């Protein structure tokens, strides 16, 4: 029996979620697993909540993760981790970017950003790994590398070796490869300690 | 993966369809962009030896497809589900003419309305237009079945409908690729009026040809390997197809399955045999009870929509719950602010809707990024129906209300949507004398679907320079005497012109022209972001009311306000994110306290 799992990527349109989920998928495929990924384009990409479902295993049928069945949630924005709580179960591992983006109601003063929002995950005893993607991206000198830091943090939990991830990045990243690899490794260090 | 075996690629449904079209020897493809179908032509254009184009609308795209098929070419035409409504006129008669070269129409439905105004189930079109419809479940099947669709089209002299849904179009999976093979039909002018001239005498004869064709297609459907039985537990037999098959297969792994790949016509004998081999038949399908209705009409006992929802998209959990009553206990969602989509920072539409939000007018909207003008804080749209509807709706409203309602009625339509189906309605406004004001939001591109060119953009899908329609001249040509152009980023001018044209006792058009910030020329432009001086900000919120994603409100408590040297009653201040701001200057014009200025270099 090959390993199988469900990874839900969530965030805000424009944060590089598609690239991150793509790198993860190719790494899983490179180990001989089947994988399907579902995305939403169009209206949903205009700064709204964005989600991608990635499923892997021996044979993947449905392209969608069922509620309560996400084994990993990789959230590119803090609040967008908690929004998908109904997709989680007790063993779910959450990798969350501590970067916050105000949704329109908060930006216009009609609502406040719930500062302690991650306590909702703690209340359910969900293992949560915080990644300061913005800080890591800055430290490696590529402001858009935050997504690879999150993939790095996720990678420790997947049945894929670090070498395979590095090969996939070399093959798939069009530019700033060294910076992205550095961000990946910093993210990976957070969860592999 | 790709490296280990060059015959295997990991592609989305849309990428797989583009690949399959190339492999099938397609030489002509036409489409109007529409989620979730757009990426098919965006990928097909990357292959050699295929002519691809964006048509102004889906009706034109299908007519182009027909002409190319009459000439003998293999043709791909793609559109979203509502696009097939626009193309329905040629579709129904194309069923009579049939084709020469294989003609496949990819129709992308959008269950759950991720990016659409309705969730119509276009399998009904196959039944109504008497055309075969194939429906794959995943990218691998999409690739093989699309190639089969061309053979089907040529063998049975029929256009073929090929249905996808969002969860195929935008799902990536492993596919097996092959080389390109050209179609068997010679490309030439082949005059055959009895087949191609659909006046009554010829059409009556072709109608009989269609009756015979349907009988042949039934035989095809019975024999087609894609309609396959997967034997399992005899107590439960599930009839399903498309993406619903994948959900059902996962939810009920032990059941027996009849997986339908021909949504129309249905393989009646195969369905009968399957139903006879199991104790109970359940139909699992997304949206309408399409299989169910036709299977029940065959006199076969089955259950469908009594258990399976007829709205929204399915997943394995919904199917399992419906059939077994079982499901995991879910963690409750946490209340938090929603995050709807928004216009981009620097979007010219935001300025236009800001002006409209200050006027007491009925805004008849249309389909595009600007539909987001409906959302708070601008909340400046009062109706939106379908592509091109804004102008007709505005006209009807003024006719019903009479008096000087035209002074309070505005139609808002994008450049691409205006050329899609808006121009006819503008001609009607002039012809039938209504004096409402039409705003053409001309951002030079079809933006919502991802910046596709249109007849006013000056460039083709294949990257060649092209004539760009002069919208001012076009409006004048249909008889609009008052056509004015404004730069919406200039708020004062826009407001003044709008007020003047609303008052005018004649049909008028205001073209609000500024390019989409996402087109390549704009992305390359150097941006100087703006910043707000905390000292000068009084917390009046005039800039906040633009709803720009780069502008955020920071609330202050009384103590915090004092600490910042602000009056205790100041409720907060605003900040601009330098990373997000694109320096459009809209907020700067709204600030009465000169608190907003360019970020200093260095």
Interface residues (C-beta under 8 A of the other chain):
Chain A: X12 X13 X25 X26 X29 X30 X34 X35 X36 X37 X38 X39 X40 X41 X42 X43 X44 X45 X46 X47 X48 X49 X60 X61 X62 X63 X64 X66 X67 X68 X69 X79 X80 X82 X83 X85 X86 X88 X89 X102 X103 X104 X105 X106 X107 X108 X109 X110 X111 X112 X113 X114 X117 X120 X124 X143 X171
Chain B: X1 X3 X10 X35 X36 X38 X39 X114 X115 X138 X166 X167 X170 X171 X172 X173 X174 X243 X246 X247 X249 X250 X315 X316 X317 X327 X328 X329 X330 X331 X332 X333 X334 X336 X337 X338 X339 X340 X341 X342 X343 X344 X369 X372 X375 X376 X377 X448 X449 X450 X541 X544 X545 X547 X549 X551 X552 X553 X555 X571 X572 X579
